[in-house]
Amino acid sequence: MKPARRRRTSSSASVRVGADLIHIDAVRDSIERFGARYLDRVFTAAEIEYCQRSESEQHQRFAARFAAKEATLKVLRPDQRWLDWRSIEVIKTPGGWCEIKLHGAAEVLAEHAGVAALSVSLSHEDSYALAMVSATIYDGV
């Protein structure tokens, strides 16, 4: 999802923050148990391709992206329906940082919630991966 370009009728803005911490072995176990079926259900083709570029870090990369998807859901706050995991995509930019790109129902949900911008920070170390997602929300869209 790209930042909104349209003019807002209200100057009232708020920030939502979502965070998720995940044990890397939980993701590794799911990959080992379910293989491509798990990967294709949770991650986009671009995410899979990026994560598998590094055999030594692939599980950490998948875990960090899973945590980012969870953190994004906490920001979007879906009401009584679950989103397709692939509707939330983590993009690695040429500059080295990551961004969240929304598709389909996640993008529509963000637009209805007044989300103007999303920011994400990922980290992984030893046994854990962490993601923090913040959203700028405009009230009175």
C-alpha positions as CSV (number, residue, x, y, z in Angstrom):
1,M,0.0,0.0,0.0
2,K,1.4,3.4,-1.0
3,P,0.8,6.4,1.2
4,A,-2.5,8.2,0.5
5,R,-2.1,11.1,-1.8
6,R,-5.6,12.6,-1.5
7,R,-6.3,15.6,0.7
8,R,-7.8,14.8,4.1
9,T,-10.8,16.7,5.4
10,S,-9.6,16.4,9.0
11,S,-6.3,17.1,10.6
12,S,-7.0,14.6,13.3
13,A,-4.4,11.8,13.1
14,S,-3.4,9.0,15.4
15,V,-0.8,6.2,15.4
16,R,-1.4,2.5,15.8
17,V,1.4,0.2,16.7
18,G,1.5,-3.6,16.4
19,A,4.3,-5.9,17.5
20,D,5.0,-9.6,17.3
21,L,7.7,-11.8,18.7
22,I,8.0,-15.3,17.3
23,H,10.3,-18.2,18.1
24,I,12.2,-19.0,14.8
25,D,12.0,-22.8,15.5
26,A,8.2,-22.6,15.3
27,V,8.5,-21.4,11.7
28,R,11.3,-23.8,10.9
29,D,9.1,-26.7,12.2
30,S,6.2,-25.6,10.0
31,I,8.4,-25.4,7.0
32,E,9.9,-28.8,7.7
33,R,6.6,-30.4,8.4
34,F,4.5,-28.9,5.6
35,G,7.0,-27.6,3.1
36,A,5.8,-25.7,0.0
37,R,2.2,-26.1,1.2
38,Y,2.9,-23.9,4.2
39,L,5.1,-21.4,2.3
40,D,2.6,-20.9,-0.4
41,R,-0.2,-20.4,2.1
42,V,1.6,-17.8,4.1
43,F,4.1,-16.0,1.9
44,T,4.1,-14.4,-1.5
45,A,6.3,-15.7,-4.3
46,A,8.6,-12.7,-3.9
47,E,8.9,-13.3,-0.1
48,I,9.7,-16.9,-0.7
49,E,12.3,-16.1,-3.3
50,Y,14.0,-13.5,-1.1
51,C,14.0,-15.7,2.0
52,Q,15.5,-18.7,0.2
53,R,18.4,-16.6,-1.2
54,S,20.2,-17.3,2.0
55,E,20.2,-20.9,3.2
56,S,21.8,-20.0,6.5
57,E,19.2,-17.2,7.2
58,Q,16.1,-18.4,5.5
59,H,14.3,-19.5,8.7
60,Q,15.1,-16.2,10.4
61,R,13.8,-14.3,7.3
62,F,10.6,-16.3,7.1
63,A,10.0,-15.8,10.9
64,A,10.6,-12.1,10.7
65,R,8.1,-11.8,7.8
66,F,5.5,-13.9,9.7
67,A,5.9,-11.6,12.7
68,A,5.4,-8.6,10.4
69,K,2.2,-10.1,9.1
70,E,0.9,-10.7,12.6
71,A,2.0,-7.1,13.7
72,T,0.2,-5.7,10.6
73,L,-3.0,-7.5,11.6
74,K,-2.8,-6.0,15.0
75,V,-2.7,-2.6,13.4
76,L,-5.4,-3.3,10.8
77,R,-7.8,-4.8,13.4
78,P,-9.9,-7.0,11.1
79,D,-13.4,-7.4,12.4
80,Q,-14.5,-11.1,12.7
81,R,-12.8,-12.2,9.5
82,W,-9.3,-13.4,8.8
83,L,-7.2,-12.1,6.0
84,D,-5.2,-14.1,3.5
85,W,-1.7,-14.1,4.9
86,R,-0.4,-13.2,1.4
87,S,-2.5,-10.0,1.3
88,I,0.2,-8.6,3.6
89,E,3.6,-8.6,1.9
90,V,7.0,-7.6,3.2
91,I,9.1,-6.0,0.5
92,K,12.9,-5.6,0.9
93,T,13.9,-2.3,-0.8
94,P,17.1,-1.8,-2.8
95,G,18.2,0.5,0.1
96,G,18.1,-2.4,2.5
97,W,15.0,-1.5,4.6
98,C,11.6,-3.3,4.5
99,E,8.2,-2.0,3.7
100,I,4.7,-3.4,4.0
101,K,2.6,-3.7,0.8
102,L,-1.1,-4.6,1.1
103,H,-3.2,-6.4,-1.4
104,G,-6.9,-7.2,-1.8
105,A,-8.9,-7.3,1.4
106,A,-6.0,-6.0,3.5
107,E,-5.7,-3.0,1.3
108,V,-9.4,-2.3,1.4
109,L,-9.5,-2.7,5.2
110,A,-6.6,-0.2,5.5
111,E,-8.4,2.3,3.3
112,H,-11.6,2.0,5.3
113,A,-9.6,2.5,8.5
114,G,-8.0,5.7,7.2
115,V,-4.5,4.2,7.1
116,A,-2.3,6.7,5.3
117,A,1.1,5.0,5.8
118,L,2.6,1.9,7.3
119,S,6.1,1.5,8.6
120,V,7.8,-1.8,9.6
121,S,11.0,-2.7,11.4
122,L,12.2,-6.3,11.5
123,S,14.9,-8.0,13.6
124,H,16.1,-11.5,14.2
125,E,18.7,-12.8,16.6
126,D,19.5,-16.3,17.9
127,S,16.1,-17.9,18.6
128,Y,13.6,-15.1,18.0
129,A,12.3,-12.8,15.3
130,L,10.6,-9.5,16.0
131,A,8.5,-7.1,14.0
132,M,7.1,-3.7,14.8
133,V,4.5,-2.1,12.5
134,S,3.2,1.4,12.9
135,A,0.3,3.1,11.0
136,T,-0.7,6.7,10.6
137,I,-4.5,6.8,10.8
138,Y,-6.5,9.8,9.8
139,D,-9.9,10.1,11.4
140,G,-12.7,11.6,9.4
141,V,-11.4,10.5,6.0
